Amino acid sequence: MTECTSSPRGCSDRVEAVLRSGEPTPFLVTDLDVVADRYRTLRSALGDAEVFYAVKANAHPDLLAALVALGCCFDVASIGEVKACLDAGAGPGRLSFGNTVKRRSEVAAAHGLGVPNFAVDDAAELAKVVAAAPGAAVTVRLRCDGDGAAWPLSRKFGCGAEAAVDLLVEARRRGMGELGISFHVGSQQSRPEAWDEALAVVASVADAAADRGAPLGLVNLGGGLPSNYDAALPEVEGYAKVISDGLDRHLARHDVRLVIEPGRHLVAEAGVIQAEVLLVSRSDDDDGPRWIFLDVGVYTGLVEAMGEAIRYPMRTPHDGGPLCPSVVAGPTCDSVDVLYEVTPYQLPLALAEGDRVELFSAGAYTSACTTVGFNGFPPLREIVLPLS
Ligand SMILES: Cc1ncc(COP(=O)(O)O)c(C=O)c1O
């Protein structure tokens, strides 16, 4: 069972000041200095790779503008994200359209705006990109099994190695620009070796495509770099070492540009949600866990708690006191709005209505995923602290 955590990384003094200020709950406070720190650390750990922030993790305009200022590029999933990046000051040449499922008119619009690169994993999608963005760079996405990831992205995305070779050759035949391969090892990936395994497949695709006249110009290492939640994982330098070694071992004979697309890793630890306890309910069954109902839940941003995939470290005003097993749930009239039940949290016995609690490492896929007003609850509010 998971103990609550009271000293997570990424909670700066200025975030603490916001948490003490009595803002109405629930809200997410995001510290852009932490994002900048993550960005710079990743750049120095994996210096050869250009960083494309996966906008879907958190598209707040101030966050995008800060990343533009830091020199970051952007992985976008829709024309809405293209426009958000352009509005934040990014040149279109710094964008890559990484979604393999695109509306034809959005491909044409993005191409018209100057977005240079489009991902595909299927012949019909390639034909769409050829027609709507003639001559654009094409990146073919390989399938990964997502083994070791808290949030696997397998099955829905990517193609096998043979199909990837065929797509690259077809893209070359149809006069498309730079050819690339991408993969995503699954989000919150706990196994650095997942990148090595994927790079071995990339090398076999690159060899076969080069033999057929379609040499690779780019390898996109995808997302998946983790953040700190409840389990200890290697630091990013450990991941970078496995990736660099994998590139040396598998791809030394190919002259390729490198790209990496972190979402969660750059923003999760920059964000803290403060919520209020609405109800502490004893179970009828004396031996069962009690239920803690918060004013934040699955519909107000905590979608990644579904399946208990992501366990946010929690802090309460009673940390250090006696604990008891607690189911944690959101406030809406829907039974899927339960965060942790299969593995209840150990939370202080003294926790009571009106207490404010914090959920740490909550900057990714929370404010981006909140509903517009299910049950009349407003979307999760976000307070962004600027670069200092
Ligand atoms: C194409 C692509 N790149 C990057 C990411 C970011 O992944 P993560 O947040 O695990 O870094 C995603 C996430 O879904 C994605 O779909």
The ligand as a Gaussian input file, in Angstrom:
#p B3LYP/6-31G(d) Opt

LIG

0 1
 C        3.379000      11.490000     -30.339000
 C        3.606000      11.728000     -28.887000
 N        4.782000      12.247000     -28.497000
 C        5.034000      12.515000     -27.200000
 C        4.087000      12.263000     -26.227000
 C        4.416000      12.621000     -24.814000
 O        4.502000      11.509000     -24.007000
 P        4.997000      11.647000     -22.480000
 O        4.086000      12.586000     -21.818000
 O        4.962000      10.268000     -21.981000
 O        6.406000      12.176000     -22.534000
 C        2.872000      11.683000     -26.568000
 C        1.889000      11.346000     -25.537000
 O        0.836000      10.799000     -25.749000
 C        2.612000      11.415000     -27.943000
 O        1.439000      10.922000     -28.345000

